[in-house]
């Protein structure tokens, strides 16, 4: 194995307490019982073992909503870094990436090295270790397509092991790791193509922005730059100067309906237009949550209590633009959206982020 890049382990950090809002992109969250830092896989395991039952792992904090009561147990800040080549041949390269590696830094490195497979996931905030948990996807790519395995600490067995991709239970924005306290992700293995070109462009919006046809390929750097530009236009690239980026990105997942459910939705939406949808396996259809929210009366910039709001750029993002709101205010807005969409269209929206000591 060879290091593509690695960061020396930081000095051990003291145990602290504090408000968890400083560790989340929403800038929301109450106090922690104690906060510790782990800068390597070995430290992550040690910190988890020491902490006992009540534990919360935080890395980028970009896909979590923490309640105003905070978290009374131990919060482990995952700060492990580095990328190593495990195997390579003329066509592919397999790399192992530490859980705390910032995701967009990884994507930038793969593009720079001429490795194709992650370029359309550029600009997504958060850490590499979070990507298999959520099966992160955007602009026609999902991490499930390139992950070969995930190194984990199994809290039930008290042992470190590897979960092969086939056993990860990857589904739309889901995996066996999501909502499970059993698994602690330590690192992730990706198999990428050696190519200066992107994978086939699958997403129509991206194809239009690139001025190519769906299925065409473009230089990796061009794909990355275009995706970042599109995301930034929706407030989906972290920017301290942009209040719309104080969010968790998409707050709701796109509903997946069977054929009968989609026909019922079409009937209830007949007065406002055809619901945008994409075919899935069998007769399943994925429907645009953003469209449902907008047509239910919640447009861009819609204001909620205490200054929380729907992003001025994207109806799927709920924001804390002033940085001074409470989690309860955000949850109140989310419930209002969910309940109104259900009453109007008969479709239930489900939160995409992990909710800690709060519920929609």
C-alpha positions in Angstrom: 0.0 0.0 0.0 1.2 3.5 -0.8 0.2 6.8 0.6 -1.3 9.2 -1.9 -1.5 11.8 0.8 -1.6 11.5 4.6 -1.8 13.9 7.5 0.3 13.2 10.6 -1.8 12.3 13.6 -2.6 15.4 15.7 -1.7 15.6 19.3 -4.2 14.0 21.6 -7.0 16.5 22.4 -8.4 17.0 25.9 -11.8 16.0 26.9 -14.1 19.1 26.7 -17.8 20.1 27.0 -19.6 22.6 25.0 -22.4 23.5 22.6 -22.8 21.1 19.7 -24.0 23.8 17.3 -20.4 24.7 16.5 -19.9 21.2 15.0 -22.9 21.1 12.7 -23.5 22.9 9.4 -26.9 24.0 10.6 -25.3 25.7 13.6 -27.9 24.0 15.8 -27.6 21.7 18.7 -27.5 21.8 22.5 -24.8 20.9 25.0 -22.8 17.7 25.1 -22.0 15.7 28.2 -18.4 15.4 27.0 -16.5 15.8 23.7 -13.4 13.9 22.7 -11.4 13.8 19.5 -10.1 10.8 17.6 -7.4 11.3 14.9 -7.0 7.7 13.7 -9.0 4.5 13.3 -7.3 3.2 16.4 -8.3 6.3 18.4 -11.8 6.1 17.2 -12.1 2.5 18.4 -10.5 3.4 21.8 -12.7 6.4 22.3 -15.9 4.4 21.5 -14.9 1.6 23.8 -14.2 4.1 26.6 -17.4 5.9 26.1 -19.8 3.1 26.8 -23.4 3.1 25.6 -24.3 6.8 25.1 -22.2 7.9 22.2 -22.5 10.1 19.2 -20.0 10.2 16.4 -19.6 13.6 14.5 -17.3 14.4 11.6 -18.5 17.1 9.2 -21.8 17.5 10.9 -23.5 18.1 7.6 -26.2 15.5 7.8 -27.3 15.6 11.4 -29.9 17.6 13.3 -29.3 17.8 17.0 -32.0 18.7 19.4 -31.9 21.7 21.7 -31.3 19.4 24.7 -28.1 18.3 23.1 -26.6 14.9 23.8 -25.9 13.9 27.4 -23.3 11.2 26.6 -20.0 11.3 24.8 -19.5 12.9 21.5 -16.5 11.6 19.5 -15.2 14.1 16.9 -13.9 12.0 14.0 -10.8 13.7 12.7 -8.8 10.8 11.0 -7.3 11.7 7.7 -5.5 10.1 4.7 -5.8 8.1 1.5 -3.8 5.0 0.5 -3.7 3.0 -2.7 -4.5 -0.7 -1.9 -4.4 -2.1 -5.4 -4.0 -0.9 -9.0 -3.8 -2.1 -12.6 -4.1 -0.5 -16.0 -7.8 0.1 -15.7 -8.6 0.6 -12.1 -7.3 1.8 -8.7 -8.6 0.8 -5.3 -8.0 3.3 -2.5 -8.7 3.2 1.3 -9.8 6.5 2.8 -10.0 7.3 6.5 -13.4 8.1 7.9 -12.6 11.7 8.9 -11.2 12.7 5.5 -13.3 15.7 4.2 -15.3 14.3 1.3 -14.7 17.1 -1.2 -11.0 17.0 -0.6 -11.1 13.3 -1.6 -13.1 14.0 -4.7 -10.5 16.7 -5.6 -7.7 14.3 -5.2 -9.3 11.6 -7.4 -9.9 14.1 -10.1 -6.3 15.4 -9.9 -5.0 11.8 -10.1 -7.2 10.9 -13.1 -9.4 8.5 -11.3 -13.0 8.5 -12.5 -16.1 7.6 -10.4 -16.7 10.4 -7.8 -16.5 13.5 -9.9 -20.3 14.2 -9.9 -20.3 14.0 -6.1 -18.1 17.2 -5.9 -19.0 19.9 -3.4 -20.9 17.7 -1.0 -20.0 18.7 2.6 -19.1 16.2 5.2 -16.7 13.3 5.7 -15.9 10.2 3.8 -17.0 7.9 6.6 -20.5 9.3 6.3 -20.9 8.5 2.7 -21.7 4.8 2.9 -24.1 5.4 5.8 -26.2 7.6 3.7 -25.3 6.0 0.3 -24.5 9.6 -0.8 -25.6 10.4 -4.3 -26.0 13.4 -6.6 -26.1 14.2 -10.3 -26.4 10.6 -11.4 -23.7 9.0 -9.2 -23.9 7.1 -5.9 -21.0 6.0 -3.7 -22.5 2.5 -3.8 -21.3 2.2 -7.3 -17.6 2.5 -6.4 -17.4 1.3 -2.7 -15.9 -2.2 -2.4 -16.0 -2.4 1.3 -16.2 -0.5 4.6 -13.9 -1.0 7.6 -15.9 -0.9 10.8 -15.8 -1.4 14.5 -18.6 -3.8 15.4 -19.8 -2.6 18.8 -21.9 -5.8 19.3 -18.9 -8.1 18.7 -16.3 -5.7 20.1 -14.1 -6.3 17.1 -12.8 -4.5 14.0 -13.8 -6.0 10.7 -14.7 -5.3 7.1 -18.2 -5.2 5.5 -18.1 -6.0 1.8 -20.2 -3.8 -0.4 -22.6 -6.6 -1.2 -23.4 -6.8 2.5 -23.9 -3.0 3.1 -27.5 -3.0 2.2 -27.2 0.0 -0.1 -30.5 1.5 -1.2 -31.7 5.0 -2.0 -30.1 7.2 0.7 -29.7 4.2 3.0 -27.6 1.3 4.2 -27.3 -1.1 7.1 -25.2 1.6 8.9 -28.0 4.2 8.9 -30.0 4.4 12.2 -27.8 1.6 13.7 -25.6 2.0 16.7 -23.8 -1.2 16.0 -21.4 0.0 13.3 -18.7 2.6 13.6 -17.2 3.4 10.2 -13.4 3.6 10.3 -12.5 3.8 6.6 -13.9 3.2 3.2 -12.5 1.4 0.1 -13.3 2.7 -3.4 -12.5 1.2 -6.8 -12.2 3.9 -9.4 -11.5 3.8 -13.1 -8.2 5.2 -14.5 -9.6 7.7 -17.0 -9.2 11.4 -17.7 -12.9 11.4 -18.5 -16.0 11.3 -16.3 -18.4 8.4 -16.2 -21.3 8.7 -18.6 -23.3 11.9 -17.7 -26.7 10.5 -16.5 -28.3 13.6 -15.1 -30.2 15.8 -17.6 -29.5 19.1 -15.7 -25.8 18.3 -15.6 -25.8 17.4 -19.3 -27.4 20.7 -20.2 -25.0 22.6 -18.1 -22.1 20.8 -19.8 -23.7 21.2 -23.2 -23.4 17.5 -23.9 -25.9 14.7 -24.4 -27.0 12.3 -21.6 -24.5 9.4 -21.7 -21.6 11.5 -23.0 -18.3 11.8 -21.1 -16.4 15.0 -20.3 -13.0 15.8 -18.7 -13.0 15.1 -15.0 -12.1 18.6 -14.1 -14.9 20.0 -16.2 -17.4 17.7 -14.6 -16.2 18.6 -11.1 -16.2 22.4 -11.8 -19.7 22.2 -13.3 -21.2 20.2 -10.5 -19.7 22.6 -7.9 -21.2 25.5 -9.8 -24.6 23.9 -10.0 -24.5 23.1 -6.3 -23.3 26.5 -5.3 -26.3 28.0 -7.2 -28.5 26.0 -4.9 -26.7 26.9 -1.7 -25.4 23.3 -1.5 -21.7 24.2 -1.2 -20.6 25.4 2.2 -19.8 29.1 2.1 -19.5 31.3 5.3 -20.8 34.2 3.3 -23.9 32.5 2.1 -26.6 32.1 4.9 -28.4 29.5 2.7 -25.6 27.0 3.3 -26.4 26.8 7.1 -28.4 23.7 6.3 -28.1 19.9 6.0 -28.6 20.1 2.2 -31.8 18.3 1.2 -33.9 17.9 4.3 -36.4 15.4 2.8 -35.7 12.5 0.5 -37.6 12.1 -2.8 -40.6 9.8 -2.1 -40.6 6.5 -3.9 -44.1 5.3 -4.8 -45.5 2.3 -6.5 -47.5 2.6 -9.7 -50.8 2.9 -8.0 -49.5 5.5 -5.5 -48.1 7.6 -8.3 -51.4 7.5 -10.2 -53.2 8.7 -7.1 -50.7 11.5 -6.8 -51.2 12.5 -10.4 -55.0 12.7 -9.8 -54.5 14.9 -6.7 -52.0 17.1 -8.5 -54.0 17.5 -11.7 -54.7 21.2 -11.0 -51.0 22.1 -10.6 -49.3 20.0 -13.2 -47.5 16.7 -13.8 -45.4 15.6 -10.8 -41.8 15.2 -12.0 -40.8 11.6 -11.6 -38.1 9.0 -12.5 -38.7 5.3 -13.0 -37.2 2.8 -10.6 -37.1 -0.9 -10.2 -40.3 -2.7 -11.2 -43.2 -0.3 -11.1 -41.6 2.0 -8.5 -41.4 5.7 -9.3 -39.2 8.4 -7.5 -41.0 11.7 -7.2 -39.5 15.2 -6.7 -39.9 16.2 -3.1 -39.0 19.8 -4.1 -41.9 20.0 -6.5 -44.3 18.7 -3.9 -43.1 21.2 -1.4 -43.3 24.1 -3.8 -46.8 23.1 -5.1 -48.0 22.7 -1.5 -47.3 26.4 -0.9 -43.8 26.5 0.4 -41.7 28.4 -2.0 -38.1 29.4 -1.9 -37.4 31.7 1.0 -40.5 30.7 2.9 -40.1 32.0 6.5 -40.6 29.8 9.6 -40.4 30.6 13.3 -37.3 32.3 14.9 -35.9 33.1 11.5 -35.5 29.6 10.1 -36.5 29.4 6.4 -36.6 27.4 3.3 -33.5 28.3 1.3 -33.8 31.1 -1.1 -32.2 28.9 -3.7 -33.6 25.4 -3.2 -37.0 24.3 -1.7 -35.5 21.1 -0.3 -33.1 22.9 2.1 -34.2 24.2 5.4 -31.9 26.8 6.8 -30.8 28.7 9.9 -29.7 31.8 8.1 -29.1 34.0 11.2 -27.4 31.2 13.2 -29.5 32.1 16.2 -32.6 29.9 15.9 -33.5 26.8 17.9 -33.7 23.3 16.6 -37.3 23.2 17.7 -38.0 26.1 15.3 -36.5 24.1 12.4 -38.5 21.0 13.4 -41.7 23.0 13.5 -41.1 24.2 9.9 -40.3 20.7 8.8 -43.5 19.3 10.4 -45.6 22.1 8.8 -44.1 21.2 5.4 -44.6 17.4 5.9 -48.2 17.7 7.1 -49.2 20.2 4.4 -47.7 18.1 1.6 -49.5 15.0 3.0 -52.8 16.8 3.3 -52.5 18.2 -0.2 -51.1 15.2 -2.1 -51.4 12.2 0.1 -47.6 11.7 0.0 -45.5 11.5 3.2 -42.1 13.1 3.2 -39.3 11.6 5.3 -36.3 13.4 6.7 -32.9 12.7 5.0 -30.6 13.8 7.9 -30.1 11.8 11.1 -32.1 13.3 13.9 -30.6 13.3 17.4 -32.9 13.9 20.4 -35.5 15.5 18.1 -38.1 14.2 15.8 -40.2 15.4 12.8 
